[in-house]
Amino acid sequence: MYYPEELVEEIRVKNDIVDVISGYLTLQKKGGNHWACCPFHNEKTPSFSVSGNKQMFHCFGCGVSGNVYTFIMKYENYSFQEAAKMLADRAGVQLPEMEYNEEMRRRENKRARLLEVSKEAAKFFYYQLRSPRGKIGYDYLNQRGLSDETKHKFGLGYAGKSGAELVQYLRSKGFEDEVIKEAGLANYSEKRGLLSQFWNRVMYPIQDINHRVIGFGGRVMGEGEPKYLNSPETPIFDKRRNLYGLNFARTARSGNIILCEGYMDVIAMQQAGFTQAAASLGTAFTQEQAVLLRRYTDSVLLAYDSDGAGVKATLRGIGILREAGLSAKVINMRPYKDPDEFMKALGKEAFEERIAQAENSFFFEIRILESRFDMNDPESKTKFHREIAKKLCEFTEDVERENYIQAVADKYFIGAENLRKLVTSYAAQTGLAKPVERPRTGVQQRNTPEEKARKSQRLLITWVTDEPSLYGKIKKYITAEDFTEEIYRKVAERLFQELEQGSYNPAGIISMFEDEEEQREAAALFHTNLPELHTSQEREKAFHDIVLTVKKNSYEYYTAKLGADVNALNQVIEGKKALEELARTHISLD
């Protein structure tokens, strides 16, 4: 839902950023700012700064920055609308009601009803486990080494000896049979009517990222098939788009998420302190789940079973994660089958060592591939090298592929040049990748003209906001149109308008953007590292050079657009005059 700019600003002003962030982090006052260890990357020395004056935060370690909206969006993984609602509730600001048409209202009411009945079913199972009827389930969980605190945290429960008990309970709470059935909690039987499929099972409530119960998994007690029974797909439960335990893992702040195969793996790991553990829901890992993970991390550690099926699942998962743009490593479970067994046998510290030693996913693939070949037979060994070349062609980025060519050559004692020729040959035959073009100097040139232009624009905005009096000295030369990136231009336009009025508000400027990435990029404009200069002459020359560079870049930008943009001609004419004047003008910083 769109909120008016005035309302967005009112909510921001009523949520002091220091107060809000201190609810998440322990802040220490030092100088004019507050400091803490950054919650968005691992660090031991605090580099996360919160400015009460600017109402902004900035991490000098990882570069993340923004206002109070940005922090809530990033920390809670909320959309802008969700962050606005949370902050509005915190400040007591009334948000306008969303307008629903009849179909939207009907669908929303139905979803709410299904969530209600699922929550009530979870309560029923929870209390059953803690009653005399649930002793068999309670004893089973104790034998698995789970504490009462862990049982409570995950809402673990027990389904009684009859499939009729849950239905009777939900009916007594006012839920209609159709709602119970549509929530995946029961099915119709011709002989006995509506019965739950969940009976004589330890129950694992499945929650979405907002801790709402959307389904269940049940583990049979004693003999019986299937051993594990999961809820069917429903309007609130999509197995392909949810992960068990992610509601806790998403806020673990560990820098990664550990992906397991089963409920008990997740529970055992989280009980041991690895709260970043999550698992797929009775299905193979999916692309949708990878996309979901990407919202919370860029690094995934695979902790699948160490048996043959687990290895296959790991190889499949690596491919899906790579396609989603996620980095993957593989944790070695051996000699134990899964994380649950490992944790019980060796404990937390040993698992931490395994995490530190986690294997690069590409080398895991190559190692598994190697096991299929006889490395003592030259012909078989050559085939193995060809398969490596084939795998290397999967890297579409030249630099990454070249790095892996070098690493594989070192690891498997293959001449790097010979391996590169194999890769080039295979790529040419299949069209999978271009031959690697290596720079003669061996150094990748990243400082492109475009990046130099963006950097000069960032430097100018930061310098002007640090010293607002400078705006009056450059406004005859520089306008918002001189900022060639759209976000930069929008920020400059608003900033210059506010400076004309005698005050400016960086945190409010960031609120113009609803997308978290755009907010981050806009916030970075106010936190560019300025050059460390000591004399006034050095500072004046540096500032003059930045202004001149911004104007020159603008002139070249609009010159290239002549003929395609009717406004470009005016910009070129004015830009030429300004450049000529700037070349002979001294800008004093006093």
Secondary structure, 3 states (H helix, E strand, C coil): CCCCHHHHHHHHHCCCHHHHHHCCCCCEEECCEEEECCCCCCCCCCCEEEECCCCEEEECCCCCEECHHHHHHHHHCCCHHHHHHHHHHHHCCCCCCCCCCHHHHHHHHHHHHHHHHHHHHHHHHHHHHCCHHHHHHHHHHHHCCCCHHHHHHCCCEEECCCCHHHHHHHHHCCCCHHHHHHCCCCEEECCCEEECCCCCEEEEEEECCCCCEEEEEEEECCCCCCCEEECCCECCECHHHCCECHHHHCCCCCCCEEEECCHHHHHHHHHCCCCCEEECCCCCCCHHHHHHHHCCCCEEEECCCCCHHHHHHHHHHHHHHHHCCCEEEECCCCCCCCHHHHHHHHHHHHHHHHHHCCEEHHHHHHHHHHCCCCCCCHHHHHHHHHHHHHHHCCCCCHHHHHHHHHHHHHHHCCCHHHHHHHHHHHHHHHCCCCCCCCCCCCCCCCCCHHHHHHHHHHHHHHHHHHCHHHHHHHCCCCCHHHCCCHHHHHHHHHHHHHHHCCCCCHHHHHCCCCCHHHHHHHHHCCCCCCCCCCCHHHHHHHHHHHHHHHHHHHHHHHHCCCCCCCCHHHHHHHHHHHHHHHHCCCCCCC
